[in-house]
Amino acid sequence: MAQWVYSAISSHPYLVAYSAITPADRRLMNQRVARLYERLVTQDCKIALAMLVVTDQVEEGMEVGFSALGEIAMLSLLEDESVLESIEEYAKYLDVEKFADLFEIDN
């Protein structure tokens, strides 16, 4: 799922130049997510889906479920130590002197 999220985000016009994902790679990731989604809906979450049907909340429930999958995938990416280090790397380029007076405390 994390690979699929990355693939989807990397198709944004601002990012596409930085991605080496081929159309074949993207197709494979889409196929894998489709199989996962099918299994979740038709097997793993079948009872929950039936409850949504009874309460006429299928669309909302499916939306919430897929959003949760995406969120879990993003969190799994952001929990990785190398990703965290990369996110924090910008700080070594900060001129901390420009922030000094913001943190001065008058006594």
C-alpha positions as a printed NumPy array, in Angstrom:
array([[  0.   ,   0.   ,   0.   ],
       [  2.866,   2.383,   0.822],
       [  4.349,   1.856,  -2.639],
       [  0.984,   2.646,  -4.21 ],
       [  0.643,   5.864,  -2.188],
       [  4.135,   6.914,  -3.249],
       [  3.328,   6.079,  -6.858],
       [  0.115,   8.097,  -6.751],
       [  1.743,  11.115,  -5.11 ],
       [  4.708,  10.992,  -7.487],
       [  2.353,  11.479, -10.431],
       [  1.691,  15.064,  -9.278],
       [  3.064,  17.556, -11.835],
       [  5.417,  19.045,  -9.209],
       [  6.969,  15.635,  -8.522],
       [  6.803,  13.64 , -11.744],
       [ 10.283,  14.77 , -12.87 ],
       [ 11.784,  13.248,  -9.705],
       [ 10.181,   9.834, -10.043],
       [ 11.516,   6.831, -11.915],
       [  8.234,   4.92 , -11.666],
       [  7.374,   3.498, -15.054],
       [  3.844,   3.049, -16.368],
       [  4.357,  -0.719, -15.957],
       [  5.389,  -0.21 , -12.3  ],
       [  2.348,   1.989, -11.691],
       [  0.044,  -0.548, -13.355],
       [  1.461,  -3.351, -11.163],
       [  0.993,  -1.274,  -7.997],
       [ -2.577,  -0.423,  -9.019],
       [ -3.296,  -4.104,  -9.635],
       [ -1.919,  -5.041,  -6.207],
       [ -4.021,  -2.409,  -4.455],
       [ -7.082,  -3.549,  -6.409],
       [ -6.527,  -7.13 ,  -5.157],
       [ -6.061,  -5.857,  -1.588],
       [ -9.202,  -3.73 ,  -1.801],
       [-11.205,  -6.624,  -3.256],
       [-10.064,  -8.939,  -0.466],
       [-10.798,  -6.415,   2.259],
       [-14.277,  -5.64 ,   0.954],
       [-15.364,  -9.131,  -0.092],
       [-13.696, -11.197,   2.643],
       [-12.052,  -9.452,   5.597],
       [-14.659,  -6.71 ,   6.073],
       [-17.7  ,  -8.463,   4.626],
       [-19.741,  -8.195,   7.845],
       [-18.903,  -4.511,   8.295],
       [-19.93 ,  -3.866,   4.689],
       [-23.253,  -5.621,   5.274],
       [-23.86 ,  -3.272,   8.222],
       [-23.156,  -0.295,   5.968],
       [-25.634,  -1.602,   3.396],
       [-28.341,  -1.97 ,   6.06 ],
       [-27.758,   1.578,   7.321],
       [-27.431,   3.045,   3.804],
       [-23.892,   4.262,   4.515],
       [-21.94 ,   2.266,   1.937],
       [-20.422,   5.236,   0.126],
       [-19.332,   6.999,   3.313],
       [-18.045,   3.791,   4.863],
       [-16.014,   2.822,   1.814],
       [-14.552,   6.318,   1.675],
       [-13.565,   6.212,   5.344],
       [-12.083,   2.738,   4.942],
       [ -9.971,   3.633,   1.934],
       [ -8.826,   6.859,   3.614],
       [ -7.744,   4.838,   6.637],
       [ -5.708,   2.525,   4.402],
       [ -3.976,   5.516,   2.84 ],
       [ -3.289,   7.035,   6.239],
       [ -1.788,   3.788,   7.526],
       [  0.418,   3.593,   4.435],
       [  1.626,   7.181,   4.897],
       [  2.336,   6.601,   8.58 ],
       [  4.338,   3.483,   7.761],
       [  6.454,   5.578,   5.388],
       [  6.915,   8.404,   7.888],
       [  7.901,   6.051,  10.726],
       [ 10.992,   4.858,   8.866],
       [ 14.218,   6.215,  10.368],
       [ 15.749,   7.137,   6.996],
       [ 12.608,   9.073,   6.041],
       [ 12.663,  10.949,   9.352],
       [ 16.339,  11.795,   8.868],
       [ 15.62 ,  13.05 ,   5.361],
       [ 12.734,  15.211,   6.602],
       [ 14.945,  16.756,   9.29 ],
       [ 17.913,  17.309,   6.966],
       [ 16.783,  20.803,   5.921],
       [ 17.609,  22.04 ,   9.432],
       [ 21.353,  21.876,   8.812],
       [ 20.905,  24.668,   6.249],
       [ 19.112,  27.025,   8.632],
       [ 20.891,  30.172,   9.769],
       [ 20.12 ,  29.874,  13.489],
       [ 21.354,  33.432,  14.101],
       [ 18.244,  34.682,  12.281],
       [ 16.114,  32.975,  14.933],
       [ 18.138,  34.053,  17.987],
       [ 16.125,  37.143,  18.948],
       [ 12.864,  35.195,  18.66 ],
       [ 13.929,  33.031,  21.571],
       [ 15.433,  35.706,  23.825],
       [ 13.609,  36.008,  27.129],
       [ 13.462,  39.383,  28.855],
       [ 14.106,  39.097,  32.598]])
